[in-house]
Amino acid sequence: MYRELIALGARSFIAQKVAANSRRWWRNSGGSLNAVLNLAWFNRLGLPRLS
């Protein structure tokens, strides 16, 4: 998970923080993970927006 987040452009300490709490996705989604998986990332995947 750490390597994937680094490949997505996350800073080292953010990737480390998210990888350490890998079983707490809800908690990670509130802050650190939003910095990496932002709207631009979802747009590149071609996912439609719900709002």
C-alpha positions as CSV (number, residue, x, y, z in Angstrom):
1,M,0.0,0.0,0.0
2,Y,2.9,2.3,0.8
3,R,4.5,1.9,-2.6
4,E,1.2,2.4,-4.4
5,L,0.5,5.6,-2.6
6,I,4.0,6.9,-3.3
7,A,3.4,6.0,-7.0
8,L,0.2,8.1,-6.9
9,G,2.2,11.1,-5.7
10,A,1.6,11.0,-2.0
11,R,4.3,12.3,0.3
12,S,6.3,9.8,2.3
13,F,4.8,10.6,5.7
14,I,1.2,10.6,4.4
15,A,1.7,7.2,2.7
16,Q,3.3,5.8,5.9
17,K,0.4,7.1,8.0
18,V,-2.3,5.6,5.7
19,A,-0.4,2.3,5.3
20,A,-0.1,2.0,9.1
21,N,-3.9,2.2,9.5
22,S,-4.7,0.0,6.5
23,R,-7.7,-1.6,8.3
24,R,-9.3,1.8,9.1
25,W,-10.4,3.0,5.7
26,W,-13.2,5.2,7.2
27,R,-10.7,7.0,9.4
28,N,-8.1,7.4,6.7
29,S,-10.7,8.8,4.2
30,G,-11.4,11.8,6.4
31,G,-8.0,13.5,5.8
32,S,-4.8,11.9,4.6
33,L,-6.3,9.7,1.9
34,N,-8.3,12.6,0.4
35,A,-5.0,14.4,-0.3
36,V,-3.9,11.5,-2.6
37,L,-7.2,10.3,-4.0
38,N,-8.6,13.6,-5.0
39,L,-11.1,14.5,-7.8
40,A,-8.4,14.6,-10.4
41,W,-7.6,10.9,-9.7
42,F,-11.3,9.9,-10.0
43,N,-11.5,11.9,-13.3
44,R,-8.6,10.0,-14.7
45,L,-10.4,6.8,-14.0
46,G,-13.4,8.0,-15.9
47,L,-15.9,7.7,-13.1
48,P,-19.0,9.9,-13.3
49,R,-19.7,12.4,-10.6
50,L,-22.7,11.9,-8.4
51,S,-23.2,15.6,-7.6
